[in-house]
Amino acid sequence: MPSSKAPLVLIQGRGLDHHGWDSVLNEFTDRTVVLIDHRGTGQTTAPLSSEWSTRDFANDIITILDHAGIDRTPATSSRNPISSNVARIP
């Protein structure tokens, strides 16, 4: 059943994949959770280039959320400084 709560986007730090969130997923069974891998990690097929930037990753997240039909979500969580910066990019 779809949740009335805003989706939660869980962002790992650069170089880590979505499995870093496995231990806490059971805490969020009441909402849609979106796990996102950075380019070049986890299940991504896009390589991580030397020109990669925090803004590029933010744009990747926007693309993923658009594809999933999710508008802006106020519930964003992060685990390190790089993903914290990504979470703040409008």
Phi, psi and omega in degrees: 000132179298145181270149175274351178279152178297145176299153178247121178262120180255118185247124175275168175287162180303133179089353179253159179247180186297342182294346176297344181263357185307322186288346182245356184302326180296344178283348187239035181289351182268008181207167175285130178245131178248118177257129185235130173267141172293160173306137177081006178232162174053232185264013179285154175250348180280131179286155176268114182268165179291342179269003181302140180228166177300321178296322177301316180293321177299318178295323176300317180297316178301317179299316180297315180294320176300315180299325180277357180075025180256121174284187178314134178240128182283347183262094178236133180239150179213164187235002177202172185301320181294313181290333174296319177295318178300318183296336182269347182289125181288000000 
